């Protein structure tokens, strides 16, 4: 049996159960995978002027996720 990855499958990163500190200074909690490598996330802190704790949800992408610091919360 062979498995073939679709182009979208290579873009998936499993970040459930993590808090991410993005290179931009945003600390966020990923909520839902939206496809094409993007996740809906809620900022919960960090140093970014526009996207701090309590702001609206944002989209984060594969490149941001790959360069983020992951904090496992179980």
N, CA, C and O of each residue as an XYZ file, in Angstrom:
296
protein
N       0.850     -1.165      0.000
C       0.000      0.000      0.000
C       0.900      1.234      0.000
O       1.838      1.323      0.793
N       0.621      2.165     -0.870
C       1.408      3.397     -0.956
C       0.543      4.588     -0.571
O      -0.654      4.625     -0.854
N       1.159      5.538      0.067
C       0.475      6.775      0.434
C       1.094      7.916     -0.347
O       2.317      8.026     -0.444
N       0.262      8.747     -0.892
C       0.734      9.902     -1.636
C       0.236     11.163     -0.956
O      -0.933     11.258     -0.585
N       1.116     12.118     -0.797
C       0.738     13.380     -0.176
C       0.203     14.336     -1.230
O       0.802     14.517     -2.290
N      -0.902     14.925     -0.929
C      -1.397     15.983     -1.793
C      -0.617     17.251     -1.481
O      -0.035     17.343     -0.400
N      -0.579     18.226     -2.372
C       0.167     19.458     -2.083
C      -0.260     20.121     -0.777
O       0.591     20.652     -0.064
N      -1.547     20.110     -0.441
C      -2.027     20.713      0.795
C      -1.581     19.955      2.034
O      -1.400     20.559      3.091
N      -1.400     18.636      1.925
C      -1.028     17.826      3.070
C       0.363     18.191      3.582
O       0.615     18.106      4.784
N       1.258     18.590      2.704
C       2.613     18.953      3.119
C       2.619     20.262      3.895
O       3.569     20.546      4.625
N       1.578     21.051      3.747
C       1.495     22.336      4.420
C       0.901     22.225      5.813
O       0.907     23.204      6.560
N       0.389     21.060      6.181
C      -0.262     20.899      7.483
C       0.778     20.781      8.585
O       1.746     20.032      8.458
N       0.578     21.519      9.662
C       1.380     21.405     10.868
C       0.425     21.201     12.035
O      -0.512     21.979     12.215
N       0.654     20.168     12.822
C      -0.224     19.902     13.958
C       0.232     20.748     15.137
O       1.268     20.468     15.742
N      -0.527     21.766     15.460
C      -0.192     22.668     16.561
C      -1.261     22.649     17.650
O      -1.286     23.520     18.520
N      -2.142     21.652     17.597
C      -3.146     21.516     18.657
C      -2.443     21.282     19.986
O      -1.474     20.525     20.056
N      -2.929     21.932     21.041
C      -2.342     21.753     22.359
C      -1.075     22.558     22.585
O      -0.335     22.287     23.531
N      -0.811     23.539     21.738
C       0.380     24.368     21.881
C       0.002     25.840     21.988
O      -1.055     26.270     21.525
N       0.872     26.574     22.597
C       0.856     28.028     22.524
C       2.065     28.371     21.674
O       3.149     27.832     21.896
N       1.896     29.261     20.701
C       2.991     29.614     19.807
C       3.460     31.033     20.054
O       2.651     31.948     20.211
N       4.755     31.209     20.087
C       5.336     32.552     20.083
C       5.908     32.748     18.699
O       6.940     32.175     18.350
N       5.218     33.576     17.903
C       5.592     33.786     16.513
C       6.784     34.730     16.401
O       7.033     35.513     17.317
N       7.526     34.669     15.292
C       8.653     35.570     15.088
C       8.259     37.051     15.162
O       9.100     37.897     15.468
N       7.008     37.365     14.889
C       6.526     38.748     14.930
C       6.311     39.255     16.355
O       6.032     40.437     16.552
N       6.437     38.370     17.353
C       6.230     38.758     18.742
C       4.855     38.416     19.268
O       4.589     38.607     20.454
N       3.975     37.917     18.421
C       2.626     37.527     18.836
C       2.691     36.181     19.551
O       3.314     35.240     19.060
N       2.052     36.095     20.701
C       1.864     34.815     21.384
C       0.403     34.436     21.176
O      -0.496     35.202     21.522
N       0.166     33.249     20.608
C      -1.206     32.892     20.239
C      -1.502     31.420     20.486
O      -0.603     30.595     20.651
N      -2.794     31.126     20.506
C      -3.294     29.764     20.652
C      -4.011     29.396     19.354
O      -5.035     29.999     19.030
N      -3.494     28.416     18.604
C      -4.176     27.960     17.393
C      -5.508     27.297     17.749
O      -5.597     26.529     18.707
N      -6.541     27.606     16.961
C      -7.878     27.085     17.252
C      -8.355     26.054     16.247
O      -8.802     24.972     16.627
N      -8.262     26.384     14.971
C      -8.864     25.538     13.941
C      -8.031     25.592     12.675
O      -7.623     26.664     12.230
N      -7.780     24.410     12.092
C      -7.063     24.346     10.823
C      -8.014     24.762      9.708
O      -9.116     24.224      9.600
N      -7.602     25.703      8.889
C      -8.450     26.229      7.817
C      -8.106     25.659      6.451
O      -8.813     25.931      5.481
N      -7.059     24.891      6.350
C      -6.619     24.358      5.066
C      -5.531     25.235      4.470
O      -5.302     26.355      4.926
N      -4.860     24.712      3.440
C      -3.766     25.418      2.768
C      -2.683     25.887      3.721
O      -1.997     26.868      3.433
N      -2.515     25.220      4.836
C      -1.452     25.554      5.770
C      -1.775     26.649      6.754
O      -0.890     27.063      7.503
N      -3.002     27.142      6.792
C      -3.306     28.221      7.732
C      -4.179     27.729      8.886
O      -5.010     26.833      8.735
N      -3.958     28.347     10.031
C      -4.736     28.097     11.234
C      -5.366     29.394     11.699
O      -4.771     30.462     11.556
N      -6.558     29.312     12.252
C      -7.157     30.421     12.963
C      -6.541     30.392     14.356
O      -6.439     29.328     14.967
N      -6.129     31.555     14.866
C      -5.481     31.610     16.176
C      -5.934     32.859     16.929
O      -6.260     33.877     16.318
N      -5.950     32.773     18.238
C      -6.301     33.900     19.107
C      -5.029     34.392     19.802
O      -4.381     33.622     20.511
N      -4.666     35.652     19.612
C      -3.516     36.208     20.334
C      -3.823     36.301     21.836
O      -4.909     36.722     22.234
N      -2.856     35.904     22.650
C      -3.029     35.960     24.102
C      -1.945     36.802     24.783
O      -1.914     36.901     26.010
N      -1.074     37.394     24.003
C      -0.021     38.235     24.566
C       1.083     38.478     23.562
O       0.936     38.180     22.377
N       2.179     39.016     24.037
C       3.330     39.251     23.198
C       3.664     40.723     23.063
O       3.095     41.567     23.755
N       4.585     41.022     22.173
C       5.097     42.382     22.016
C       4.576     43.090     20.771
O       4.924     44.249     20.545
N       3.774     42.448     19.975
C       3.255     43.056     18.747
C       2.266     44.164     19.099
O       1.365     43.953     19.911
N       2.425     45.340     18.496
C       1.568     46.496     18.813
C       0.099     46.273     18.490
O      -0.775     46.672     19.259
N      -0.174     45.647     17.372
C      -1.552     45.543     16.901
C      -2.275     44.288     17.395
O      -3.482     44.320     17.634
N      -1.549     43.201     17.546
C      -2.185     41.924     17.877
C      -1.755     41.436     19.252
O      -0.982     40.484     19.361
N      -2.247     42.073     20.291
C      -1.954     41.670     21.661
C      -3.078     40.831     22.231
O      -3.987     40.415     21.512
N      -3.010     40.593     23.501
C      -4.033     39.794     24.183
C      -5.404     40.432     24.019
O      -5.560     41.646     24.150
N      -6.374     39.611     23.736
C      -7.744     40.083     23.621
C      -8.125     40.624     22.261
O      -9.261     41.056     22.069
N      -7.196     40.612     21.307
C      -7.562     41.093     19.969
C      -8.303     39.987     19.221
O      -8.440     38.873     19.728
N      -8.769     40.288     18.041
C      -9.546     39.339     17.257
C      -8.668     38.194     16.781
O      -7.449     38.222     16.951
N      -9.298     37.182     16.181
C      -8.522     36.043     15.704
C      -7.714     36.433     14.470
O      -8.078     37.343     13.725
N      -6.618     35.722     14.281
C      -5.718     35.978     13.169
C      -5.504     34.674     12.416
O      -5.845     33.606     12.924
N      -4.953     34.744     11.230
C      -4.556     33.564     10.471
C      -3.040     33.448     10.551
O      -2.319     34.417     10.310
N      -2.567     32.267     10.888
C      -1.134     32.017     10.885
C      -0.846     30.937      9.856
O      -1.661     30.041      9.639
N       0.311     31.026      9.229
C       0.649     30.157      8.105
C       1.872     29.299      8.405
O       2.565     29.505      9.401
N       2.121     28.338      7.527
C       3.184     27.357      7.684
C       4.527     28.005      8.024
O       5.228     27.538      8.922
N       4.885     29.067      7.322
C       6.180     29.704      7.551
C       6.285     30.249      8.977
O       7.321     30.105      9.627
N       5.208     30.877      9.458
C       5.189     31.380     10.828
C       5.261     30.231     11.833
O       5.982     30.317     12.827
N       4.524     29.172     11.576
C       4.494     28.019     12.471
C       5.869     27.359     12.531
O       6.334     26.993     13.611
N       6.521     27.204     11.382
C       7.837     26.567     11.349
C       8.893     27.362     12.118
O       9.844     26.784     12.645
N       8.733     28.658     12.182
C       9.705     29.522     12.868
C       9.268     29.926     14.268
O       9.945     30.715     14.927
N       8.142     29.391     14.728
C       7.605     29.749     16.043
C       8.235     28.907     17.137
O       8.692     27.788     16.903
N       8.248     29.467     18.327
C       8.605     28.726     19.517
C       7.333     28.046     20.012
O       6.323     28.719     20.216
N       7.358     26.746     20.207
C       6.173     26.013     20.666
C       6.256     25.766     22.167
O       7.285     25.337     22.688
N       5.164     26.043     22.837
C       5.064     25.787     24.259
C       3.958     24.764     24.452
O       2.786     25.078     24.240
N       4.303     23.561     24.845
C       3.334     22.479     25.008
C       2.521     22.698     26.276
O       3.074     22.878     27.361
N       1.196     22.681     26.124
C       0.315     22.851     27.270
C      -0.541     21.613     27.525
O      -1.480     21.646     28.319
N      -0.206     20.543     26.853
C      -0.862     19.269     27.125
C      -1.973     19.019     26.234
O      -2.628     17.981     26.340
